[in-house]
Amino acid sequence: MSLLRNTLPKKIRVRPEDDLPPELLQEATTDQIKRLLQGVYAFPIVFVLLGVIGYRTDHPRLFWTFVVPVVVAIVMRVVLALITTRHFLRPALLDWLLPLNILLASGSIGLLLLSSLVFYGLQNWIFLTTLLWSIGAVSGATIAYTPNFRMLLLNLALLLGPTLVKGLFIGGPSGKTFTTMASILCTFQLFQGRRLYKEYWAKLHDRALESARSREFEIAKIAAEAASTAKSQFLANMSHEIRTPMHGILGMAQLAMNAETPQESREYVETLRNSAQGLLHVLSDILDFSKVEAGKLDLENISFALRQSIDEVRNIVLPMALAKKLLLECDVDAEVPDLLSGDPTRLRQVLLNLMGNAIKFTETGSVRLQVTRDLPGAPKGRAALVFRVSDTGIGIPAEQQQLIFEAFAQADSTVTRRFGGTGLGLAICSELVRLMGGAFSVESQPNRGSTFQFTCTFGIARQPVVAPPQIILAVEAPLRIMLVEDNPVNQVLAAKLLRKRGHYVKVASTGLAATQVWEVEEFDLILMDEQMPEMGGIEAFHYIRAREAATGKTKTPVVALTASAMNGDRERFLDLGMDGYLAKPFNAGQLYELIRPFTPVTSTPDLTLSNVGPR
């Protein structure tokens, strides 16, 4: 329907055919030719009548002068009808052939009627016979010329126009009566023809709208089916990708529980940790993609060392390459500045995805990362960099190279079965590169390898002035912390991590229990979960803040420690007035970094590492 929404007028205009698609215009023209063909039988009738009643005898030359053009017009109509059933003529050709046909046929009959009036007068039987035939032809013309009102006007003008003009000069009661009645007839036929013309094209417009609507529905149906198939396949992949590491986690946990030696237990726990990291990677992809779809994937702008970031990426993927005996190369051109400003985390994410894919899809050969500077494309103070990740792997067919950048998609289903993956990685990377002012491209040949290239523009940061290091040892004072968490495993994990650093930890399993404990004990910090039975974390937080305001009690810092990690969740908790936020899952370093601002620190510059004992 949208195909015509912007072109169709609210009312049918003088030329409504200008608003229709070509196929309907062609159909209307073909219909017009067929209608003209259906009326050819009437022409021989008038000439037979005139031949019988004496016109041919009285004026033989003039009679045949009128017959010949009409016969030519009849032959033209038959030929046009035959041609258009097999091959549609060009519109420009028909635009002058059809008026020419009307000129030959209706013009000849109009001159025949005029000559009958001139030779025999208004009351002669020959003139009346010709007039009656012309009136019938005029009546039939409203049907014959329904698709084209302009041709109806031309037909009436040629058929009755000369005789009407002559009637004005005759004068007298007979001439005036004839002229008036003929004018009324013409006017009536024009109004009738105009109405039929509008109805004809209105129906074609309705058909065009219906056809466009059907096409849109069909396109929407195909798109919906494709999206449903892709998402169904994605969910199947997700189920596989989540259940695989989850199986490893549960299985290794069971083996670790029954381990006979500490070394055996450590091996099981290490495998368990790797499986958990794989699961976290899948969840991170889903979270990042939700941010992409919401258009709220934001980038940081901080200084970072490019070569250090690339070394970190290399160290992460190196074990994968070594396990497959692949050559791994990372080459940064000497002209590339090292200290840049941008988002190093997202850059590492893109590089890890590309290099991880390259290693995953390469059985023998090498994987290489090249970074060069694109000097002409960078404004002053910024560096336009080109990153190329090349491999000698399985490659990608040309017809599937754009598909891989779409969400929920991989080159084909066998790739998912063989290599795994969520199908979101490249879609996320493509969006990240776009946000960093660049674009993706890929060159690949099946069984010969692939080269993924993207460009990014970073600011060139200045080398900071490093002050001489001072040997100052900071000692963190222990805190009194209330951990509000309903999950027993998470209680044990967080409490043990905190107690390892010497902190006092009080655990509350619900928000209601937390408020009751807070009433009778003082704490330096509260770590608050969000979703808990009896009373949620946000409700408990509001209660504590209200009681502090009412009693004048010292404000206790409250930090959200929650699995709510969707886009905007951090801002939501901070806007409530909480003093910090940490999403689950987290590691020990992240937890310690979170509570560091709330920990009193004492500086001991006189101490050295050799005389500091255990806490």
C-alpha positions as CSV (number, residue, x, y, z in Angstrom):
1,M,0.0,0.0,0.0
2,S,2.9,2.3,0.7
3,L,3.9,2.0,-2.9
4,L,0.9,4.3,-3.9
5,R,0.4,6.1,-0.6
6,N,2.5,9.1,-1.6
7,T,1.1,9.3,-5.2
8,L,-2.6,8.7,-5.0
9,P,-4.8,11.8,-4.7
10,K,-7.8,11.9,-2.3
11,K,-10.0,12.7,-5.3
12,I,-9.6,11.4,-8.9
13,R,-8.0,14.1,-10.9
14,V,-8.5,14.9,-14.7
15,R,-5.6,12.5,-15.5
16,P,-5.9,9.8,-12.8
17,E,-4.0,7.4,-15.1
18,D,-0.8,9.4,-14.3
19,D,-0.8,8.0,-10.8
20,L,-1.0,4.3,-11.7
21,P,1.7,1.7,-12.1
22,P,2.7,0.9,-15.8
23,E,1.1,-2.5,-15.8
24,L,-2.4,-1.1,-15.1
25,L,-1.9,1.7,-17.6
26,Q,-1.0,-1.0,-20.2
27,E,-4.1,-3.0,-19.2
28,A,-6.3,0.2,-19.6
29,T,-4.8,0.9,-23.1
30,T,-5.4,-2.7,-24.2
31,D,-9.0,-2.4,-22.9
32,Q,-9.5,0.8,-24.9
33,I,-8.4,-0.9,-28.1
34,K,-10.7,-3.9,-27.5
35,R,-13.6,-1.5,-26.9
36,L,-12.9,0.3,-30.2
37,L,-12.8,-3.1,-32.0
38,Q,-16.2,-4.0,-30.7
39,G,-17.8,-1.0,-32.3
40,V,-16.5,-1.5,-35.9
41,Y,-19.7,-3.4,-36.9
42,A,-21.7,-0.2,-36.8
43,F,-19.8,1.6,-39.6
44,P,-20.8,-0.7,-42.5
45,I,-24.5,-0.3,-41.4
46,V,-24.6,3.4,-42.1
47,F,-23.0,3.1,-45.5
48,V,-25.3,0.3,-46.5
49,L,-28.3,2.4,-45.5
50,L,-27.0,5.4,-47.4
51,G,-26.4,3.2,-50.4
52,V,-29.9,1.9,-50.3
53,I,-31.7,5.2,-49.8
54,G,-29.9,7.1,-52.5
55,Y,-26.9,9.0,-51.1
56,R,-24.4,6.8,-53.0
57,T,-26.3,7.3,-56.2
58,D,-26.6,11.1,-55.8
59,H,-23.0,11.7,-54.7
60,P,-20.9,8.6,-55.6
61,R,-17.4,10.3,-55.4
62,L,-18.2,11.9,-52.0
63,F,-19.7,8.6,-50.7
64,W,-16.6,6.6,-51.5
65,T,-14.4,9.4,-50.1
66,F,-16.0,8.9,-46.8
67,V,-16.0,5.1,-47.1
68,V,-12.2,4.7,-47.6
69,P,-11.0,6.4,-44.4
70,V,-13.6,4.5,-42.4
71,V,-12.4,1.2,-43.8
72,V,-8.8,2.2,-43.1
73,A,-9.8,3.0,-39.5
74,I,-11.6,-0.4,-39.2
75,V,-8.5,-2.2,-40.4
76,M,-6.3,-0.2,-38.0
77,R,-8.5,-1.3,-35.1
78,V,-8.3,-4.9,-36.1
79,V,-4.5,-4.8,-36.5
80,L,-4.0,-3.0,-33.2
81,A,-6.2,-5.5,-31.4
82,L,-4.2,-8.4,-32.8
83,I,-0.8,-6.8,-32.1
84,T,-1.7,-5.9,-28.5
85,T,-2.7,-9.5,-27.7
86,R,0.9,-10.6,-28.5
87,H,3.0,-7.6,-27.9
88,F,2.2,-4.2,-26.3
89,L,3.2,-1.3,-28.5
90,R,5.1,1.7,-27.1
91,P,2.8,4.3,-25.4
92,A,4.3,7.1,-27.5
93,L,3.2,5.2,-30.7
94,L,-0.3,4.6,-29.4
95,D,-0.6,8.2,-28.3
96,W,-0.9,9.3,-32.0
97,L,-2.3,6.1,-33.6
98,L,-5.5,6.1,-31.6
99,P,-6.3,9.8,-32.2
100,L,-5.5,9.2,-35.9
101,N,-8.0,6.3,-35.9
102,I,-10.7,8.5,-34.4
103,L,-9.9,11.3,-36.8
104,L,-10.4,8.9,-39.8
105,A,-13.6,7.2,-38.5
106,S,-15.5,9.9,-36.6
107,G,-14.2,12.7,-38.8
108,S,-15.5,10.9,-41.9
109,I,-18.9,10.2,-40.4
110,G,-19.1,13.8,-39.1
111,L,-18.4,15.2,-42.6
112,L,-20.9,12.6,-44.0
113,L,-23.6,13.9,-41.6
114,L,-22.8,17.5,-42.5
115,S,-23.0,16.8,-46.2
116,S,-26.4,15.2,-45.7
117,L,-27.7,18.3,-44.0
118,V,-26.3,20.6,-46.7
119,F,-27.6,18.5,-49.6
120,Y,-31.0,17.4,-48.3
121,G,-31.9,19.7,-45.3
122,L,-33.2,19.0,-41.9
123,Q,-36.4,17.2,-42.9
124,N,-35.1,14.9,-45.5
125,W,-35.1,11.1,-44.8
126,I,-31.4,10.7,-45.8
127,F,-30.3,13.3,-43.3
128,L,-32.5,11.9,-40.6
129,T,-31.2,8.4,-41.2
130,T,-27.6,9.6,-40.9
131,L,-28.5,11.7,-37.8
132,L,-30.1,8.7,-36.1
133,W,-27.1,6.6,-36.7
134,S,-24.8,9.3,-35.3
135,I,-26.9,9.7,-32.2
136,G,-26.6,5.9,-31.6
137,A,-22.8,6.1,-32.2
138,V,-22.6,9.0,-29.7
139,S,-24.5,7.0,-27.1
140,G,-22.3,4.0,-27.6
141,A,-19.1,6.2,-27.5
142,T,-19.6,6.8,-23.8
143,I,-19.0,3.1,-23.3
144,A,-16.4,2.7,-26.0
145,Y,-14.3,5.6,-24.7
146,T,-14.7,5.0,-21.0
147,P,-10.9,4.5,-20.4
148,N,-10.1,7.8,-22.1
149,F,-12.3,10.9,-21.7
150,R,-10.1,13.0,-24.0
151,M,-10.8,10.5,-26.9
152,L,-14.5,10.8,-26.1
153,L,-14.3,14.6,-26.4
154,L,-12.5,14.2,-29.7
155,N,-15.1,11.7,-31.0
156,L,-18.0,14.0,-30.2
157,A,-16.4,17.0,-31.6
158,L,-15.7,15.3,-34.9
159,L,-19.0,13.4,-35.1
160,L,-21.5,16.2,-34.3
161,G,-19.4,19.4,-34.2
162,P,-19.5,20.3,-37.9
163,T,-23.3,19.7,-38.1
164,L,-23.9,21.8,-34.9
165,V,-22.0,24.7,-36.4
166,K,-24.0,24.4,-39.6
167,G,-27.3,24.3,-37.6
168,L,-26.5,27.7,-36.0
169,F,-26.4,29.2,-39.5
170,I,-29.6,27.6,-40.7
171,G,-31.6,29.7,-38.2
172,G,-35.4,29.6,-37.9
173,P,-37.4,27.3,-35.5
174,S,-36.1,24.1,-37.1
175,G,-32.4,25.1,-37.0
176,K,-32.6,26.4,-33.4
177,T,-34.5,23.3,-32.3
178,F,-32.0,21.0,-33.9
179,T,-29.0,22.9,-32.5
180,T,-30.5,22.9,-29.0
181,M,-31.5,19.3,-28.9
182,A,-28.1,18.2,-30.3
183,S,-26.3,20.4,-27.7
184,I,-28.3,18.8,-24.9
185,L,-27.5,15.4,-26.2
186,C,-23.8,16.2,-26.4
187,T,-23.8,17.7,-22.9
188,F,-25.6,14.7,-21.4
189,Q,-23.2,12.2,-23.1
190,L,-20.2,14.2,-21.8
191,F,-21.6,14.1,-18.2
192,Q,-22.3,10.4,-18.6
193,G,-18.9,9.7,-20.1
194,R,-17.2,11.7,-17.4
195,R,-18.9,9.7,-14.7
196,L,-18.1,6.4,-16.3
197,Y,-14.5,7.6,-16.8
198,K,-14.1,8.4,-13.1
199,E,-15.6,5.1,-12.0
200,Y,-13.4,3.2,-14.3
201,W,-10.2,4.7,-13.0
202,A,-11.3,4.7,-9.4
203,K,-11.7,0.9,-9.7
204,L,-8.2,0.7,-11.2
205,H,-6.9,2.7,-8.3
206,D,-8.6,0.3,-5.9
207,R,-7.0,-2.6,-7.7
208,A,-3.6,-0.9,-7.5
209,L,-4.0,-0.3,-3.8
210,E,-5.1,-3.9,-3.2
211,S,-2.3,-5.2,-5.3
212,A,0.2,-3.0,-3.5
213,R,-1.2,-4.1,-0.2
214,S,-1.0,-7.7,-1.2
215,R,2.6,-7.2,-2.2
216,E,3.4,-5.6,1.1
217,F,1.7,-8.3,3.0
218,E,3.7,-10.9,1.0
219,I,7.0,-9.1,1.6
220,A,6.1,-8.7,5.3
221,K,5.2,-12.4,5.5
222,I,8.5,-13.4,3.9
223,A,10.5,-11.1,6.1
224,A,8.6,-12.3,9.2
225,E,9.2,-15.9,8.3
226,A,12.9,-15.2,7.6
227,A,13.2,-13.4,11.0
228,S,11.3,-16.1,12.8
229,T,13.5,-18.8,11.2
230,A,16.7,-16.8,12.1
231,K,15.5,-16.2,15.6
232,S,14.5,-19.8,16.1
233,Q,17.8,-20.9,14.9
234,F,19.4,-18.3,17.1
235,L,17.5,-19.6,20.2
236,A,18.5,-23.2,19.3
237,N,22.1,-22.0,19.0
238,M,21.8,-20.1,22.4
239,S,20.4,-23.2,24.0
240,H,23.4,-25.2,22.7
241,E,25.9,-22.5,23.6
242,I,24.5,-22.0,27.1
243,R,23.9,-25.7,27.9
244,T,27.4,-26.8,26.8
245,P,29.4,-24.7,29.4
246,M,26.6,-25.3,32.0
247,H,27.1,-29.0,31.5
248,G,30.8,-28.5,32.1
249,I,30.2,-26.4,35.2
250,L,27.9,-28.9,36.8
251,G,30.0,-31.9,35.8
252,M,33.3,-30.4,37.0
253,A,31.7,-29.2,40.3
254,Q,30.5,-32.8,40.9
255,L,34.0,-34.2,40.1
256,A,35.7,-31.6,42.3
257,M,33.5,-32.6,45.2
258,N,34.7,-36.2,44.9
259,A,38.3,-35.4,44.1
260,E,40.8,-37.5,46.1
261,T,43.8,-35.1,45.9
262,P,44.1,-31.3,46.1
263,Q,45.8,-31.3,42.7
264,E,43.0,-33.2,41.1
265,S,40.4,-30.9,42.7
266,R,42.3,-27.8,41.4
267,E,42.3,-29.2,37.8
268,Y,38.5,-29.7,38.0
269,V,38.0,-26.2,39.4
270,E,40.2,-24.7,36.7
271,T,38.1,-26.4,34.0
272,L,34.9,-25.3,35.8
273,R,36.2,-21.7,35.8
274,N,36.9,-21.9,32.1
275,S,33.4,-23.2,31.4
276,A,31.9,-20.4,33.4
277,Q,33.9,-17.8,31.5
278,G,32.5,-19.3,28.2
279,L,29.0,-19.0,29.6
280,L,29.7,-15.4,30.6
281,H,30.9,-14.6,27.1
282,V,27.6,-15.8,25.6
283,L,25.6,-13.7,28.1
284,S,27.8,-10.7,27.3
285,D,27.1,-11.1,23.6
286,I,23.3,-11.1,24.3
287,L,23.6,-8.0,26.6
288,D,25.7,-6.1,24.0
289,F,23.3,-6.9,21.3
290,S,20.3,-5.7,23.4
291,K,22.2,-2.4,23.7
292,V,22.8,-2.3,19.9
293,E,19.1,-2.8,19.2
294,A,18.2,-0.1,21.7
295,G,20.7,2.3,20.2
296,K,22.3,2.8,23.6
297,L,25.7,1.3,23.1
298,D,28.1,4.0,24.4
299,L,31.8,4.3,24.1
300,E,34.4,5.6,26.5
301,N,37.0,8.2,25.6
302,I,40.2,7.6,27.6
303,S,43.9,7.4,26.9
304,F,45.4,4.0,26.2
305,A,48.5,2.4,24.7
306,L,47.5,0.7,21.4
307,R,50.4,-1.7,21.4
308,Q,49.7,-2.8,24.9
309,S,46.1,-3.4,24.0
310,I,47.1,-5.5,21.0
311,D,49.6,-7.5,23.2
312,E,46.7,-8.2,25.6
313,V,44.6,-9.5,22.7
314,R,47.5,-11.6,21.4
315,N,48.1,-13.2,24.8
316,I,44.5,-14.1,25.1
317,V,44.2,-15.9,21.7
318,L,47.8,-17.3,21.7
319,P,46.9,-20.5,23.6
320,M,44.1,-21.2,21.0
321,A,46.6,-20.7,18.1
322,L,49.3,-22.9,19.8
323,A,46.8,-25.7,20.4
324,K,46.1,-25.8,16.6
325,K,49.8,-25.2,15.7
326,L,48.9,-22.0,13.8
327,L,51.4,-19.1,13.2
328,L,50.1,-16.0,15.0
329,E,51.5,-12.6,13.9
330,C,50.7,-9.1,15.2
331,D,52.3,-6.3,13.3
332,V,51.8,-2.6,14.1
333,D,53.3,-0.1,11.6
334,A,56.0,2.2,13.0
335,E,54.0,5.3,11.9
336,V,51.0,4.3,14.1
337,P,51.1,6.4,17.2
338,D,51.0,4.4,20.4
339,L,49.2,6.6,22.8
340,L,45.6,7.2,21.6
341,S,42.3,8.3,23.1
342,G,39.2,6.2,22.6
343,D,37.6,3.1,24.0
344,P,40.3,0.4,24.4
345,T,37.8,-2.1,25.8
346,R,35.6,-2.1,22.8
347,L,38.6,-2.1,20.4
348,R,39.9,-5.2,22.2
349,Q,36.4,-6.7,21.9
350,V,36.4,-6.3,18.2
351,L,39.9,-7.6,17.8
352,L,39.3,-10.6,20.1
353,N,36.2,-11.5,18.1
354,L,37.9,-11.2,14.7
355,M,41.1,-13.0,15.8
356,G,39.1,-15.6,17.7
357,N,37.0,-16.3,14.6
358,A,40.1,-16.5,12.4
359,I,41.7,-19.1,14.7
360,K,38.4,-21.0,15.1
361,F,37.9,-21.3,11.3
362,T,41.6,-22.0,10.4
363,E,42.9,-25.6,10.7
364,T,46.4,-25.0,9.2
365,G,48.5,-22.0,8.3
366,S,48.5,-18.6,10.0
367,V,46.5,-15.8,11.4
368,R,47.8,-12.3,11.1
369,L,46.8,-8.9,12.5
370,Q,48.2,-5.8,10.8
371,V,47.6,-2.2,11.9
372,T,48.5,0.7,9.6
373,R,47.9,4.4,9.5
374,D,45.6,5.9,6.9
375,L,47.2,9.3,6.7
376,P,45.0,11.0,4.1
377,G,41.8,10.3,6.0
378,A,42.6,11.7,9.4
379,P,42.0,15.3,10.6
380,K,44.6,17.1,12.6
381,G,45.2,15.7,16.0
382,R,43.5,12.3,15.1
383,A,44.8,9.1,13.7
384,A,42.8,7.0,11.2
385,L,43.9,3.4,11.6
386,V,43.3,0.4,9.4
387,F,43.1,-3.0,11.1
388,R,43.4,-6.2,9.0
389,V,42.9,-9.7,10.3
390,S,43.9,-12.3,7.8
391,D,43.7,-16.1,8.0
392,T,44.2,-19.1,5.8
393,G,41.0,-20.8,6.9
394,I,37.8,-22.1,5.3
395,G,36.8,-18.8,3.7
396,I,33.3,-17.4,3.0
397,P,31.4,-17.7,-0.3
398,A,30.7,-14.3,-1.9
399,E,26.9,-14.5,-1.6
400,Q,27.2,-15.0,2.1
401,Q,29.7,-12.3,3.0
402,Q,27.1,-9.7,3.9
403,L,24.9,-12.2,5.8
404,I,27.6,-12.7,8.4
405,F,27.2,-9.1,9.7
406,E,23.5,-9.6,10.3
407,A,22.2,-10.5,13.8
408,F,21.4,-14.2,14.5
409,A,23.2,-15.2,11.4
410,Q,26.2,-17.2,10.4
411,A,27.4,-18.2,6.9
412,D,25.3,-21.4,7.1
413,S,23.9,-23.8,9.7
414,T,26.8,-26.2,9.3
415,V,29.1,-23.5,10.6
416,T,27.1,-23.3,13.8
417,R,27.1,-27.1,14.2
418,R,30.8,-27.4,13.5
419,F,32.2,-24.4,15.3
420,G,29.5,-23.1,17.6
421,G,28.9,-19.4,18.3
422,T,26.0,-17.1,18.9
423,G,25.8,-15.4,15.5
424,L,25.9,-12.0,17.2
425,G,29.6,-11.3,17.4
426,L,30.1,-9.7,14.0
427,A,26.8,-7.8,14.2
428,I,28.0,-6.3,17.5
429,C,31.5,-5.6,16.1
430,S,30.1,-3.9,13.1
431,E,28.1,-1.5,15.3
432,L,31.1,-0.9,17.5
433,V,33.2,0.0,14.5
434,R,30.5,2.3,13.2
435,L,30.4,4.1,16.6
436,M,34.2,4.5,16.4
437,G,33.9,6.3,13.1
438,G,34.8,3.4,10.8
439,A,33.4,0.7,8.6
440,F,33.8,-3.0,8.0
441,S,34.8,-4.9,4.8
442,V,35.6,-8.5,4.1
443,E,37.5,-10.2,1.3
444,S,37.3,-14.0,1.2
445,Q,37.6,-17.0,-1.0
446,P,36.4,-20.5,0.0
447,N,39.2,-22.7,1.2
448,R,41.8,-20.0,0.7
449,G,41.1,-17.7,3.7
450,S,39.5,-14.4,4.7
451,T,40.6,-10.9,5.4
452,F,38.5,-8.8,7.7
453,Q,39.3,-5.1,7.6
454,F,37.9,-2.2,9.5
455,T,38.9,1.5,10.0
456,C,38.7,3.5,13.2
457,T,39.6,7.1,14.0
458,F,41.1,7.8,17.4
459,G,42.5,10.9,19.1
460,I,46.2,11.2,19.5
461,A,46.9,11.5,23.2
462,R,49.8,13.3,24.8
463,Q,52.4,11.4,26.7
464,P,51.7,12.0,30.4
465,V,54.4,13.4,32.6
466,V,55.3,10.6,35.1
467,A,56.3,11.8,38.6
468,P,59.1,10.0,40.4
469,P,57.5,7.1,42.3
470,Q,57.2,7.3,46.0
471,I,57.4,4.2,48.1
472,I,54.2,4.6,50.2
473,L,52.5,1.5,51.5
474,A,48.7,1.9,51.9
475,V,47.0,-0.2,54.5
476,E,43.2,-0.6,54.2
477,A,41.3,-0.6,57.5
478,P,38.7,-3.3,57.9
479,L,35.1,-2.4,57.2
480,R,31.9,-3.4,58.9
481,I,29.8,-4.6,55.9
482,M,26.3,-5.8,55.6
483,L,25.8,-8.1,52.7
484,V,22.1,-8.3,51.6
485,E,21.7,-11.3,49.3
486,D,19.1,-14.0,49.1
487,N,21.1,-16.6,47.1
488,P,23.1,-18.9,49.4
489,V,25.9,-19.5,46.9
490,N,26.3,-15.8,46.3
491,Q,26.3,-15.2,50.1
492,V,29.2,-17.6,50.6
493,L,31.2,-16.2,47.6
494,A,30.9,-12.5,48.5
495,A,31.4,-13.1,52.2
496,K,34.5,-15.2,51.8
497,L,36.1,-12.7,49.4
498,L,35.4,-9.8,51.8
499,R,36.6,-11.7,54.9
500,K,39.8,-12.6,53.1
501,R,40.6,-8.9,53.2
502,G,39.8,-8.7,56.9
503,H,36.4,-7.1,56.7
504,Y,33.6,-7.9,59.1
505,V,30.6,-9.2,57.2
506,K,27.0,-9.5,58.3
507,V,24.7,-11.4,56.0
508,A,21.0,-10.6,55.6
509,S,18.8,-12.8,53.3
510,T,16.0,-10.3,52.6
511,G,15.4,-6.6,52.4
512,L,13.2,-6.8,55.5
513,A,15.9,-8.6,57.5
514,A,18.4,-6.0,56.3
515,T,16.3,-3.1,57.7
516,Q,16.0,-4.9,61.0
517,V,19.7,-5.6,61.3
518,W,20.5,-2.0,60.3
519,E,18.3,-0.7,63.2
520,V,20.4,-2.4,65.8
521,E,23.9,-2.4,64.2
522,E,26.1,0.2,62.6
523,F,27.9,-0.5,59.3
524,D,30.4,1.3,57.2
525,L,28.9,-0.1,53.9
526,I,25.9,-2.0,52.7
527,L,26.0,-4.3,49.6
528,M,22.4,-4.5,48.5
529,D,20.9,-7.0,46.1
530,E,17.8,-5.9,44.2
531,Q,15.3,-8.8,43.8
532,M,14.6,-10.6,47.1
533,P,11.6,-12.0,48.9
534,E,9.6,-10.1,51.5
535,M,11.2,-6.8,50.6
536,G,13.3,-5.9,47.6
537,G,16.6,-4.1,47.7
538,I,15.3,-0.7,46.4
539,E,12.5,-0.7,48.9
540,A,14.9,-1.5,51.7
541,F,17.2,1.3,50.5
542,H,14.4,3.8,50.6
543,Y,13.4,2.7,54.1
544,I,17.0,3.1,55.3
545,R,17.3,6.6,53.8
546,A,14.0,7.6,55.2
547,R,14.9,6.4,58.7
548,E,18.3,8.2,58.5
549,A,16.5,11.5,57.6
550,A,14.0,11.0,60.4
551,T,16.4,10.1,63.2
552,G,19.5,12.1,62.2
553,K,21.5,8.9,62.0
554,T,24.8,9.0,60.0
555,K,24.2,8.1,56.3
556,T,25.4,4.6,55.5
557,P,26.8,4.1,51.9
558,V,24.7,1.6,50.0
559,V,26.0,-0.1,46.8
560,A,23.9,-2.1,44.4
561,L,25.2,-5.6,44.0
562,T,22.8,-7.1,41.4
563,A,22.3,-9.3,38.4
564,S,20.4,-6.5,36.7
565,A,22.9,-5.6,34.0
566,M,20.8,-4.4,31.1
567,N,21.4,-1.1,29.4
568,G,20.5,1.8,31.8
569,D,20.4,-0.3,35.0
570,R,23.6,1.3,36.3
571,E,22.1,4.8,35.8
572,R,18.8,3.7,37.3
573,F,20.5,2.6,40.6
574,L,22.7,5.7,40.8
575,D,19.7,8.0,40.1
576,L,18.0,6.5,43.1
577,G,20.8,7.8,45.2
578,M,22.8,4.6,45.7
579,D,26.6,5.1,46.2
580,G,27.8,2.5,43.7
581,Y,26.9,-0.3,41.4
582,L,28.4,-3.7,40.5
583,A,26.8,-6.2,38.2
584,K,27.0,-10.0,38.7
585,P,28.9,-12.0,37.8
586,F,32.0,-10.2,39.2
587,N,35.4,-11.3,40.2
588,A,37.4,-10.6,43.4
589,G,39.3,-7.7,41.8
590,Q,36.1,-6.0,40.8
591,L,34.6,-6.4,44.2
592,Y,37.7,-5.0,46.0
593,E,37.9,-2.1,43.6
594,L,34.2,-1.3,44.3
595,I,34.6,-1.0,48.0
596,R,38.0,0.7,47.9
597,P,36.5,4.3,47.9
598,F,34.6,3.5,51.1
599,T,37.7,2.0,52.9
600,P,39.7,4.3,55.2
601,V,43.4,4.2,54.1
602,T,46.4,4.9,56.2
603,S,49.7,5.7,54.5
604,T,52.9,4.3,56.0
605,P,55.9,5.7,54.0
606,D,58.4,4.6,56.7
607,L,57.7,0.9,56.2
608,T,59.3,-1.3,53.6
609,L,58.0,-4.5,52.1
610,S,60.4,-6.5,54.3
611,N,59.0,-5.4,57.6
612,V,55.3,-5.5,56.8
613,G,53.8,-8.6,58.3
614,P,50.6,-10.3,57.5
615,R,47.4,-8.6,58.5
